Amino acid sequence: MLDFCFTIPYGVILIVGGLIGYLKRGSTVSLAGGGGMGLLLVLAGYLSLKASQKKMNNYFALFLETACAIVLTFVMGQRYIQTSKIMPAGVVAGLSAIMAGFYLYKVATGGNHFPTKAE
C-alpha cells in the first residue's frame, strides 16, 4: 500500500478535528495543532502522490509523515495520560501510533514499492 493512501485521509481527519475543536470550544490550540499538523500531512501526502506517479519515492515526504505521526503520538499520549479523556487525546494518540508504525515500516523497507509491469 502506498503511503499517501493513508496520509491524505489522516491529515484531513486532523484538520477537521482541529476545526471542530476551535468551533466548539474556541480552542486556537486545537486549530493550530490539528490544522497545522493536518496541513503538513496533506502536503506530504500530495508530494508522495506526485512522486509515485513517476514510480519514485519522496523520502522527504516519508520522513515528514513519520515525524508528524511520532510527535502527535507523544503529545496526545501525554495529554491522554494527564486527562484520561478518550476524545480527542486518546483517539488521536492511538491513530497516530498506528500511523507512526506504518510509516516506520515504510522507512525500514525502503519506501513505496512499485510492481514491475509483466509482459
Salt bridges, closest charged atoms under 4 A:
none
